[in-house]
Amino acid sequence: MGESICEMTTKFAKLEKFEGVDFRCWKKKMYLMLTTLKAAHVLTTPRPAEPEESVDETLEDTRKRQKWDNNDYICKGHILNGMSDALFDMHCDALTANDLWDTLELKYIIEDASSKKFMVSDFNNLKMVDSRSVTKQYNELLGIYGQFKLHNMNMDESIVVSSVIDKLPPSWKDFKHNLEHQKEELSLVQLASHICIKESLRAKEVDKSDKTKGKVDYR
């Protein structure tokens, strides 16, 4: 058992410190660590009660309480050590590991949920404009979609493709119409390729038009 704890402590040192974001992922890794150390039970079971003054406590009851106290100390220490210095200072006064765990869940799961709502809102409200590169705007949408996946917010790729096509700027109306009526479903990679090619062709057309306008007829 000693070697197992040593190995887990070494692996623990390599885990990224919790900085206040993506709590769910950090929580899963931390709980796995505490379970392997056989200390996670203090997060869900209360401390064995002290005996009343008139009652003699058995040696078994004393050992159970001491074991709980020891595991609580280990558990709380590992949780605090898994945080950034700023968060450590903020939460180090928690009385028990369970108090600390509940505080973190209450604060950061709510913040994660709020963050997800903002991401969905950003994705839904973003509309592409003609005044900026459509490829760059597509990449911005793709970045938000990437955040969805990081937060385990699963969205079918075909829905994302359809949403992005719907967000294309007004001057891309014909291009948008053609994509919407394709028989085969597009992937995000294929859509990116189509957008890049179309934008390149449009840029050449604009350049050609500008050069034509710049010519002077001397006849």
N, C-alpha and C positions, 0 to 999 in steps of 0.2 A: 504494500500500500504506500510505503514511503517513497518508493521510486515513482509510482504513478503520480503522486502529488507533486513531486519534483519536476516530472516531465510536463505536467499541466501548468505549473507555475512558469516554466520556461516558455511554453506556448502562449501563455497569458500575456507575458511581457511583449510579445510581438503583435498583440491585438491593437488596433487603432483606438486611441482615446476617444471617448464620447465628447463631442463638441456642442451638443445641443440639437443636432439634426439627425434624421433617419434613426429615431429611437427604436423602432420595432426591430430593425436588423441588429443593432447593438444589444438589445434586450435578449434576443434569441441566443446570440453567442455567449453572453454573460451567464444566462441561465444554464446553458450546456456546461459551461465551466464549473458552476456551482454544484450542479448535479453530479458531475464526475468527482468532485471533491466531497460528495456526500454531505453537503451543507445546505442545499437548496430547500430542505424541508422546513427550515425556520421561516421561510417566506410565506408559508401557508398554514403552519401550526403554531398555536400560542405557546408561550413559555409555561412549563409546568409550574403550578401554583406552589407558593411557600406553605408549609404546614401551619395550622393554627397553633397558638402557644401551648395549648393543653394537649396537643397531639404529638406523639413521638413519630418522627419521620423514619421510614425504612431506608436502609442503605441503597436499595434499588432506586427509590424516588430521588435521593440525593444525587446519585450518579446520572439519572435522566436529566435533572435540571442543570447539572454541571456540563453535561454533554451538549445540551441545548445552548447554554451560554457560550461555550467554546465555539460551536458551529456558527452562532450568531456573530461572534467576533470575527471569525474567518470570512463569513459571508459579507458582512458590512465592510470589512477592510478591502476585499476584492472589488466590490462595487465602487467604492470611493476611489480606489487606485485605478479603476478603469475610466475615470473621468479626466477631463482637462483640469489644469490647476485652478482655473476660475470656478468651475462647477464643484470641484472638491471643496474649496473654501466656502461655497454657498451651502453645501449640504452636509458638511462634516459633523454638525451638531445633532444629527438624527439619533434618537435614543436606541433604536434597534434596526436591524437590516430590513425587517418588514415595513417599518415606518418610512425608511429611506426609499424602498422599492415602490410603495404606494404613492409617495410624493412624486417620484419620477414619472410613474405611469399617468397620474392625474394631470401633471403639467405637460408632458411631451407627447402623449398620445392625442390629447386635444389639439396641441399645436400642429402635429402631423396631419390631423384631419382638416384643420383650418388651412394648412399649406396646400393640401390636395384640392380643396375647394377653389383656392386662388389659381392653381395650375389649370384646372378644368375651365375656369372662367376666362383665363388668359387665352387658352387654346380656342375656345368657342367665340370669343369676341375679336380675335385678330383677323382682320381682313386685309388682303394684299392691295397695294396701291400702285399706280402706274409710275409714280415718281421715283421709285426705288427698284433695285434689281430684284426680279422675281425669284431668282435662284437664291439670293441671300435671305429673302423673306421665307422661302421654302425651308431653308436650313434652320431658321429661327423656330418654325413650327416643329421641325424634326427634333430640335433640342428640347422643346416642351414635352414631346412624345417620349423622348428618352428619359425624362424625369418621371413620367408616368410609370415606366417599367422599373425604375429604381425604387419606386414606392409601392411596387407590386400592384399597380393599377392596370390590370389587363384590359386591353382594347383590341378588338379584331383589326388586323392590318387593313382589310378591305374598307372598314369604316373610316379609318384614318385617311386612306387614299381618297375616298369619296369626299370627305370633309375638306381636304386640301384643294381638290379640284374646284369645289364650290367657293373657295376663298380667292380664286384667281381674280386679278383686277379686271375692270370693265372692258378694256381694249383687247383682252384675251377671250372675248365671247365666243368666237368661232372655234378657237382651239379647245376651249372648255366644252363646247357642244360636241365636238368630235370625240373627245375622251369619254364623255358621259355615255356615248352611244356605241362604244366598242363592245364587242361580244365577249372578249376575254378580259378577265380581271387583271388589273395592273398591280404590281408590287410597288413599294415605295422607291426601290432602286430604279425600276423602269420609269416611274413617274418623274423622278429626278432627271433621268437621261432625256426624256421628252421635253421637259421644261428647259434644260440647258441648251439643247439643240434649237428649240424654238426661239429662245432669247438671243442666241447667236445669230440666227437668220434675221430676226427683227432688227438687230443692231446693224447688220450689213445693209439691209434695206434702207434704214435711216441714213447711213453713211453715203450710200449711192444717191439717195434723193438730195442730200445736202450738196454733193459734188455737182449734180445736174443743175441745181439752182445757182450754183456759183459760176457756171459757164456764161460767157458773154458772146452774144451773136453779133458779128461785125458786118454782116451782109447789109 
